[in-house]
Amino acid sequence: MGQIEIAHEMIKTAAAFCKADAIKFQKRCPKELLTEEQYNAPHPNPANSFGATYGAHREFLEFTVEQHALLKKWCEEEGIIYSTSVWDLTSAKEIASLKPEFIKIPSACNTHYEMLDWLCENYKGEIQLSFGMTTHDEEEAIVKLFEDKGRAKDLVIFDCTSGYPVPFKDVCLLEILRLKEKFGSRVKSIGFSGHHLGISVDIAAYTLGANVIERHYTLDRTWKGTDQAASLEPDGIRRLARDLNAVHAALTYKSQEILPIEEVQRAKLKYRIH
């Protein structure tokens, strides 16, 4: 909501209470993204607006690159990875200058080929990219661009349905299998970016092969803003991280036919013919 201290509290909570691995912000240059008409138009949902026009609303919410440097410093102090989604070339250049471990490309911008090209050429970290509202031909073109630049093995692609929130029938988890089959050997890994309610879907996404899970996060779902209702509060993120780690530990084969934990029970309970 444009308040740096709320962002600081979110970092501390995500690290200490939720035990998340990373926290990701967003960076936009509204005057680069919007036409003059869009910039000066009223917000489509005035109740969620932080300004008299849509442009003023977006400007109010933005942190400067200096503030992002402070967010990154706070993340490092709390032991959580800092990252940001970039929506335009100016924002990509600003965030890349901070050298985060990874940068995210949102679904809305994944065909911004000038920005993708610049990041491939100038940013050396991992690039994560969502495939919401994207055709199969566009997916292929995006991955091919990264291959041509020699950066496909630094690319994580996310199964995603763009909606806030997304009903379960539109989550379409089996798309993860399609992405694995088509791109699994070509990119670094497959992820899942969910805008649904609850956390059960994310566990299923992980078992289907999505090894990076991304969710929207807020301290209070009743706060003003269009994304709040599709976000998880801290306890939701905490339970999701806990459950994903539990499933990760459980998804193995037995290391031997009778595990040590079973030996005592076998000696005590196993039926034998004498």
C-alpha positions as CSV (number, residue, x, y, z in Angstrom):
1,M,0.0,0.0,0.0
2,G,3.0,2.3,-0.6
3,Q,4.1,2.1,3.0
4,I,7.7,1.0,3.5
5,E,7.2,0.1,7.2
6,I,4.4,-2.4,6.2
7,A,6.9,-3.9,3.8
8,H,9.5,-4.2,6.6
9,E,7.0,-5.9,8.8
10,M,6.1,-8.3,6.0
11,I,9.7,-9.2,5.5
12,K,10.2,-9.9,9.2
13,T,7.0,-12.0,9.4
14,A,7.7,-14.0,6.3
15,A,11.2,-14.9,7.5
16,A,10.7,-15.5,11.3
17,F,7.1,-16.7,11.5
18,C,6.2,-18.1,8.0
19,K,9.7,-19.6,7.3
20,A,9.4,-18.7,3.7
21,D,12.5,-19.0,1.5
22,A,11.9,-15.7,-0.5
23,I,9.8,-12.6,-0.5
24,K,9.0,-10.8,-3.8
25,F,7.9,-7.2,-4.4
26,Q,6.9,-5.4,-7.6
27,K,8.4,-2.5,-9.5
28,R,6.7,-0.5,-12.2
29,C,7.3,2.8,-14.0
30,P,3.7,3.9,-14.5
31,K,4.5,6.6,-17.1
32,E,6.3,3.9,-19.2
33,L,3.6,1.3,-18.8
34,L,0.5,3.5,-19.3
35,T,-0.7,5.6,-22.1
36,E,-1.5,9.2,-21.3
37,E,-5.2,8.3,-21.4
38,Q,-4.8,5.4,-19.1
39,Y,-2.6,7.4,-16.7
40,N,-5.2,10.2,-16.4
41,A,-8.3,7.9,-16.2
42,P,-10.0,7.2,-12.9
43,H,-9.2,3.8,-11.2
44,P,-11.7,1.2,-12.5
45,N,-12.6,0.4,-8.8
46,P,-12.5,3.7,-6.9
47,A,-12.8,1.9,-3.5
48,N,-9.4,0.4,-4.1
49,S,-7.7,3.6,-5.4
50,F,-4.9,5.4,-3.7
51,G,-5.0,8.4,-6.0
52,A,-7.4,10.6,-8.0
53,T,-6.4,9.0,-11.3
54,Y,-5.1,5.5,-12.1
55,G,-1.6,7.0,-12.8
56,A,-1.6,8.8,-9.4
57,H,-2.8,5.5,-7.8
58,R,0.1,3.6,-9.3
59,E,2.7,6.3,-8.4
60,F,1.6,6.3,-4.8
61,L,2.2,2.5,-4.5
62,E,5.7,2.5,-6.0
63,F,8.9,2.3,-4.0
64,T,12.0,4.0,-5.4
65,V,15.1,2.0,-6.3
66,E,16.7,3.3,-3.2
67,Q,13.8,2.0,-1.1
68,H,14.2,-1.4,-2.9
69,A,17.8,-1.4,-1.9
70,L,16.6,-0.9,1.7
71,L,14.2,-3.8,1.3
72,K,17.0,-6.0,0.1
73,K,19.1,-5.0,3.1
74,W,16.3,-5.9,5.5
75,C,15.8,-9.2,3.8
76,E,19.5,-10.0,4.1
77,E,19.3,-9.1,7.8
78,E,16.4,-11.4,8.3
79,G,17.9,-14.3,6.3
80,I,15.3,-14.4,3.5
81,I,15.9,-13.9,-0.2
82,Y,14.8,-10.6,-1.7
83,S,13.3,-10.4,-5.2
84,T,11.0,-8.2,-7.3
85,S,8.7,-8.6,-10.3
86,V,9.6,-6.0,-13.0
87,W,6.9,-4.7,-15.4
88,D,8.9,-2.5,-17.8
89,L,12.5,-1.9,-19.0
90,T,13.2,1.0,-16.7
91,S,12.2,-1.1,-13.7
92,A,14.2,-4.1,-15.0
93,K,17.3,-2.0,-15.2
94,E,16.8,-0.5,-11.7
95,I,16.2,-3.8,-10.0
96,A,19.0,-5.6,-11.9
97,S,21.4,-2.9,-10.5
98,L,20.7,-4.3,-7.0
99,K,21.8,-7.8,-8.1
100,P,19.0,-9.9,-6.5
101,E,19.3,-13.7,-6.6
102,F,16.4,-13.8,-9.0
103,I,14.1,-11.5,-10.9
104,K,10.5,-12.3,-11.8
105,I,8.6,-11.5,-15.0
106,P,4.8,-11.4,-14.4
107,S,2.4,-13.0,-16.9
108,A,1.3,-9.5,-18.1
109,C,4.8,-8.7,-19.3
110,N,6.2,-12.1,-20.5
111,T,5.9,-11.0,-24.2
112,H,7.9,-7.7,-23.5
113,Y,10.7,-9.1,-25.7
114,E,12.8,-6.0,-25.4
115,M,12.9,-6.3,-21.6
116,L,13.5,-10.1,-21.8
117,D,16.3,-9.5,-24.2
118,W,17.9,-6.9,-22.0
119,L,17.7,-9.1,-18.9
120,C,19.3,-12.0,-20.8
121,E,22.1,-9.8,-21.9
122,N,22.7,-7.8,-18.7
123,Y,21.4,-9.7,-15.6
124,K,23.3,-12.8,-14.5
125,G,20.9,-14.2,-11.9
126,E,17.9,-16.6,-12.2
127,I,14.9,-15.3,-14.2
128,Q,11.4,-16.6,-13.2
129,L,8.5,-16.1,-15.6
130,S,4.8,-16.8,-15.3
131,F,2.7,-18.2,-18.2
132,G,-0.7,-16.8,-17.2
133,M,-2.9,-15.6,-20.1
134,T,-0.2,-16.9,-22.6
135,T,-0.8,-19.0,-25.8
136,H,1.3,-22.1,-26.5
137,D,2.9,-20.3,-29.4
138,E,3.9,-17.4,-27.1
139,E,5.3,-19.9,-24.6
140,E,7.5,-21.5,-27.3
141,A,8.7,-18.1,-28.5
142,I,9.6,-17.0,-24.9
143,V,11.6,-20.2,-24.2
144,K,13.3,-20.0,-27.6
145,L,14.4,-16.5,-26.9
146,F,16.1,-17.7,-23.7
147,E,17.7,-20.6,-25.6
148,D,19.0,-18.4,-28.3
149,K,20.6,-16.2,-25.6
150,G,22.1,-19.2,-23.8
151,R,20.0,-18.4,-20.7
152,A,17.3,-21.1,-20.8
153,K,19.0,-23.0,-17.9
154,D,18.6,-19.9,-15.8
155,L,14.8,-19.8,-16.6
156,V,12.1,-21.0,-14.2
157,I,8.6,-21.0,-15.9
158,F,5.4,-21.0,-13.8
159,D,2.1,-22.6,-14.5
160,C,-0.4,-19.8,-13.7
161,T,-4.0,-18.8,-14.3
162,S,-4.4,-15.0,-14.2
163,G,-7.4,-14.1,-12.0
164,Y,-7.9,-12.7,-8.5
165,P,-9.0,-15.0,-7.0
166,V,-9.1,-18.0,-9.4
167,P,-11.9,-20.6,-8.8
168,F,-10.6,-24.2,-8.4
169,K,-12.0,-25.3,-11.8
170,D,-9.8,-22.7,-13.5
171,V,-6.5,-23.6,-11.7
172,C,-5.9,-26.4,-14.3
173,L,-3.0,-28.1,-12.4
174,L,-2.4,-30.7,-15.1
175,E,-0.9,-27.9,-17.1
176,I,2.2,-28.5,-15.0
177,L,2.5,-31.9,-16.6
178,R,2.3,-30.3,-20.1
179,L,4.9,-27.8,-19.2
180,K,7.2,-30.5,-17.8
181,E,6.8,-32.6,-21.0
182,K,7.4,-29.7,-23.4
183,F,10.0,-27.6,-21.5
184,G,11.2,-29.7,-18.6
185,S,14.5,-30.6,-20.3
186,R,14.9,-27.1,-21.8
187,V,14.6,-24.8,-18.7
188,K,15.9,-24.8,-15.2
189,S,12.7,-25.9,-13.6
190,I,8.9,-25.6,-13.5
191,G,7.0,-23.6,-10.9
192,F,3.4,-22.9,-9.9
193,S,2.1,-19.4,-9.2
194,G,-1.3,-19.6,-7.6
195,H,-4.1,-17.0,-7.1
196,H,-6.6,-19.4,-5.6
197,L,-8.0,-19.7,-2.1
198,G,-6.4,-22.1,0.6
199,I,-3.3,-24.1,0.3
200,S,-4.3,-27.7,-0.7
201,V,-3.8,-26.9,-4.4
202,D,-0.2,-25.9,-3.9
203,I,0.6,-29.3,-2.3
204,A,-0.9,-31.0,-5.4
205,A,1.1,-28.7,-7.6
206,Y,4.3,-29.7,-5.9
207,T,3.6,-33.4,-6.2
208,L,2.9,-32.9,-9.9
209,G,6.4,-31.5,-10.3
210,A,6.3,-27.8,-9.6
211,N,9.3,-27.3,-7.3
212,V,8.9,-23.5,-6.9
213,I,5.6,-22.4,-5.3
214,E,4.6,-18.7,-5.3
215,R,1.7,-17.1,-3.6
216,H,0.4,-13.6,-3.0
217,Y,1.0,-12.5,0.6
218,T,-0.6,-9.9,2.9
219,L,-0.7,-9.1,6.6
220,D,-4.5,-8.6,6.4
221,R,-6.8,-9.8,3.7
222,T,-9.4,-7.1,4.6
223,W,-7.0,-4.2,3.7
224,K,-7.7,-2.0,0.7
225,G,-6.5,-3.3,-2.6
226,T,-7.4,-5.5,-5.5
227,D,-5.0,-8.4,-4.6
228,Q,-5.8,-8.7,-0.9
229,A,-8.6,-11.3,-1.3
230,A,-6.4,-13.6,-3.4
231,S,-3.6,-13.5,-0.9
232,L,-2.6,-15.6,2.1
233,E,-2.1,-14.1,5.5
234,P,1.0,-15.0,7.6
235,D,-0.5,-18.2,9.1
236,G,-1.5,-19.4,5.6
237,I,2.0,-18.9,4.4
238,R,3.4,-20.6,7.5
239,R,1.2,-23.6,7.1
240,L,2.0,-23.8,3.4
241,A,5.7,-23.7,4.0
242,R,5.3,-26.3,6.8
243,D,3.2,-28.7,4.6
244,L,5.4,-28.3,1.5
245,N,8.5,-29.2,3.6
246,A,6.7,-32.2,5.1
247,V,5.6,-33.5,1.7
248,H,9.1,-32.9,0.3
249,A,10.5,-35.1,3.1
250,A,7.9,-37.8,2.5
251,L,8.3,-38.0,-1.3
252,T,11.0,-40.7,-1.4
253,Y,11.4,-44.4,-2.0
254,K,12.3,-46.7,0.9
255,S,16.1,-46.8,1.3
256,Q,15.9,-50.5,2.1
257,E,13.2,-53.2,2.2
258,I,12.6,-53.0,5.9
259,L,13.3,-49.5,7.4
260,P,15.0,-49.3,10.8
261,I,11.7,-47.7,12.2
262,E,10.0,-50.9,11.1
263,E,12.4,-53.4,12.6
264,V,11.0,-53.2,16.1
265,Q,7.5,-53.4,14.9
266,R,8.3,-56.4,12.7
267,A,9.9,-58.3,15.6
268,K,6.8,-57.5,17.7
269,L,3.9,-57.7,15.2
270,K,4.8,-59.6,12.1
271,Y,2.8,-62.8,11.6
272,R,5.0,-65.9,11.5
273,I,4.3,-69.6,10.8
274,H,6.2,-71.8,13.3
